[in-house]
Amino acid sequence: MLNYFIYMLPALILSVIAQLYVNSAYSKWSKVRNYHNLTGTDAAEQLISRLGMNDIRLTRTRGTLSDHYDPRNHTLALSEGVADQPSVAAMAIAAHELGHAQQERDGYGPLKLRSALVPMVNLGSTFGWIMLLLGLMLQLGGLAQLGVILFSAGLVFSLVTLPVELNASKRAKQMLVENGLVVNEEEKKGVASVLNAAALTYVAGLATSLLQLLYFATLARGVGRRN
């Protein structure tokens, strides 16, 4: 258990820093009104209209920062804090989720790859754990190593997710500026701050997946050597 904690400590520290950064950026910029006094819903509606993505349906979702785009039914779900607040943060988050809608429309490669990986990740996260634990308990190195291989699908998913999220943020910044919703340097700074903070959480997730996989691989290799 101690070895696991030592392995995961860097990722844990990064995750805490990322969460503090997200909370700080969102707290600050959710209190700053944007120039056009647009709520997240208003911003989304304007961008949907101007970008010709009229098949997207807006809806609400509970929770804080639970906003997401569902490509299965072309639904953009905004949390109450984003949907109803005329803030810089709300505008940035709504645009980021529309960035995912743009990715789907454009057939963005990493997004298609991430979607294709979902069944593999679900399989790996379930059977990978079982095989890994059984291999360690029964001292079967081959079984443990197979569990590690299956478990590694989560790392691949995290690795692919990072460019998907960074690209969505890049698209968000571009669409806000090009469509006149962001009009001054302060708003640009606020949008960048909110989106960069969110991106750091995905970096932390990738680090967590990588270090966890390395730890399990070390355990499996140890069992293999003893055998």
C-alpha positions, 0 to 999 in steps of 0.5 A: 500500500505504501509503495502504491502511495509513493508511485501515485503521489506525483499524480495526486499532487498534480490532481489537487493542483489542477482542481484548485486551479479549476475552482479558482478560475471558475470562481473568479471568471463566473463573477465577471460579466461578459461584454454582451451580457450573454448567459451560457445559453445565450452564447450557445444559441448565437454560436449554434445559429451562426455556425449552422449547427441547428441540429443541436438541442440545448438542455439542462444538467444538474451539478457544477461544471457538469456541462457536456455534449452528447453526440448520440443525440446531438444534445448540449447540456449546460449546468445551471451555473453556466446556462443562466449566468452572463459570465465570461466563464459561462461563455467559455464553457458553452463554447468549449462544448460546442467545440466538441460538436464541431469536432463531430461535424468535421469528423475530427480523427482523435474524437472518432478514435476516442469513441471507438476505444470506449468498448475496449476501455469498458472491457479492460477496466472490468476484466483487467482488474480481475485478471490482475488481482487473480494473477497476483493472488495466485502468483500467475505472472502471465495472467497478471501481465495480461491484466496489465495489458487490458488495463492499459486501455484506460491509459490509451483513452486518457492519452487520446482524450487530451488532444480532443479536449485541447482542440475543443478549447482551441475551437472555443477561443476561435469561435468566440472571437470570430463571432464577436462574442469576445471583444476585449483582452480581459475576456480573452484572458478570462476564457483562456484561464477557464479553459486552460484550467480545465485542460490541466485536469486532463493532464492530471488524469493522464498522469494518474493512468500512467503511474497506476499502470506502471505500478501494476506492471511492476507488480506483474513483472515481480510475479513473473520473475518469482515464477 
